[in-house]
Amino acid sequence: MSPLDINLADLIARLDEELPDANELARISEARLRAQTLSDLGDQLIDHYVSKAKQTGASWTEIGDAIGVSKQAAQQRHTPAAFERFTHLNRHGIVLAQEAARTHKHDSIGTEHLLLGLLGEPRGLAYEVLVAKTGSEQRIRDAIEEALPPAGEKALRGHIAFRPESKEVIEQARRASDDLGHDWVGTEHMLLGLIRAEESPVAQILRHLGFTSDELHETVKTEIAKRPAVGGE
C-alpha cells in the first residue's frame, strides 16, 4: 500500500479530467510540470522534518543516515534557513533551474539555468518584467542558449550543486529583498540578484537585452506597489 493516499491512476485520471481537449504532447508538458511540483513539495516536506530534528538536537550525521546520504550532502541540501523566505513560485523556479541543468547534462546550476527557471514560471513577477521589456520570451531563451556551455555527456541524477556565481545571485536576491523592505524573496528579487551579480553570464545577457540594475530595481519597486496584497511572487 502506498504511504500516501495517492496513486498513479489518480494522477492520470485527474490530469485527463482537467485537460479533456488536450493532445498527448500537451499532456506530457503538463505532466512534467506536475511532477516538478511534486518533487518540490517532497523536498519541502523533508526540509520541515529536518528542521524539527535539528530542534531536538539531532546531528547532521544522524539526519544524513535517515535520508540515506552523507552528512555533507544532508547539510548542503537541507539547511533549514537556506530558502526560508523564498516564495513558492521562487522555489519552483529554482527546481526548474535544476531541471534545466539536468536537461542540458550540466554538472552544476549556473546563472543561465536560474534565468531559465524564472522563464519557466510565468505566474511570477520576474517573468512579467522580462517579457514586458524584451517583447518576447523566445528572444530571452535564444540569448541564454547562445551563452550556455556545451551539453555534457551524461545527465546527473539527484542533487545538482550551485556554481559560485549562482550562490552569489541567491545572496544578492536576499539583499534586494532587504533593500526594498520586503519580508519575502520572490522571483522579482531573484531577477534583481541576477543582474547584481555583475560578472555572471546572465548579468551580461540582461544588459545586452537593455536592462540596468537601477532601472530594474525601480521597475520591481513600482510593480510591487501596484499589488500590495500579493505578498511577493
Summary of the structure (lengths in Angstrom):
residues: 233
radius of gyration: 18.8
end to end distance: 37.3
largest distance: 55.3
contacts: 693
relative contact order: 0.10
helix: 66%
strand: 3%
